[in-house]
């Protein structure tokens, strides 16, 4: 009896035990080989890619688990043996996982040097950060096409935008933190915009999906720095949504994937990564909703965040603390 109690407690506290996920789906549960993928990408975007893989690999079962970028990093670090593959839009956190020895090196995957790191971390999409607007809030007014123009529009009519502008809570969102740090490096306009948004009682979010949902339902009318692919998927069915690619400077991230060094199925995981890279390189009608990786052997498109050690600069404890303090001063105005 004592042994049974200890076993139950062990299972309940194990990182591999059942946990709360934003979404969980098992593809081809009868497969003899299992892959467990932890990801920050919504299942709807990734399902076609997994289904195409299983069509070619009918003996493989895939468990797909969705969570936020920061939570993903923490869970993976805490139990790398519990997952075979990690997929995230937070490039900096993924690069640090790789640099810290959590990723398996895959030498037989051909990929441009700028789109991979030490044959262990592989980029497979190019996705811009965009501004999403509710056109009805700008009726009779010009649509702002740059950050500076957005600042001027918000200052001109604060009564329209108070409490109705959304952006990431960078204290919680790994992707939001990545976009914010990269924007701050590019221009001081970012900090002026944050101060204006903060003065309007900004609404803070964990992720792009929630921000866009609130915008489509009218709770906010401006969403800053959301993922372009998520916004485009909603805009197909929402006539009042305007997607703006800021004209002053672009910020484009590359979604990345790695195989856990502690994977229990290294061969199947490697085949999945090879499939992922190849599938996202095609631009056919059957391609998934996720945008392809854009660039050439010479390099990525302009404005793409580079996969390089400098990406980890703002993950330094002191630098992160300073950045968050400045961000809180701008956004959370009392």
C-alpha positions, 0 to 999 in steps of 0.5 A: 500500500505504501509503495502504491501511494509513493508511485501515485505521488511520483506520477502526479509530480512527474514532468511527463505526467498529464499537464494543462496545455493550450491544446493537445492532439494525437495524430495516428494513435495506432502508430508503433513509434511515438513522437511527442512535440511541444510547440507554441504554434496553434494546432490548426496551423500545424495539423496539415504538416503532421498529417502529410508526415504521417501519410509518408510514415504510417508507423509513427504516432505524433502527440502535439502539445501547444503552450506559450513560448516562455512556458515551452522553454521552462517545461522543456528545460525541466524535462527534456526527456519528455519531449522529442521535438521543440518548436517555437517562435521565440528564436532567442529562447530556442537558440539558448536551449541549443547553446546549452546542449539540449538539442541533438545535432543532425548532420544530414539535413541540408539547410542554408547556414543563415537558417540553422545553428550548428546543425541543431536548430533549424528555421522553417518559416519567415513571419513578420510582426505586424500591426492589426487595426480595426478599420472602423476605428479609423473611418474618415482617417488615414490608416497609419503605415508606420510606427510614427504614424501610429503614434500620431494617430493615437495622440490625435484621438485618445478618447477613441483608443483609451483601453483599446490598444493591445500588445504583448505582456513581455514579462510573460511572452517569450515571442513578445519579449523577442519582438520588443527587444529587437524593435528597441535595437532598431529605433527609439520610435519603439519606446515613444510608441510604448509610452503612448500606448501605456498612457492609453491604458494598454491591454496586455496579452500572452499571445497573438491569438488572444490579441487578434480575437479581442480585436475581431470582437471589438474589445480592442481596435489596435494590436501591435506586433502580432504574428502575420500568419495568425492575422492573415488567417483571421483577415480572410473572414473579417472585412474590418481587419487591416493588416499593416506591415510597418514601413519604417523598419520590418521585424521578421522572426523565423520559427525554429525547431530542434530535436531533444538530445534526450529523445527516445525516438531519434530516427523518427524525430530526425525524419520529422525535422527533414520533412518539416524543412522540406515541406515548408520550402514548397509553395504549392496549393497543399502547403500549410497556413504557415508561411514558407522560409524566405531567403536564398543561399546568400541570406534571409530577407531584409529585416529578418532576426538573425540566428546568431549568438547576439540574439541571446544578449537580452536573455542575460539576467541583468540586461533582461531586468533592465529592459523589463524595468524600462518597459514597465515604466513605459507601459504600466503608467500609474 
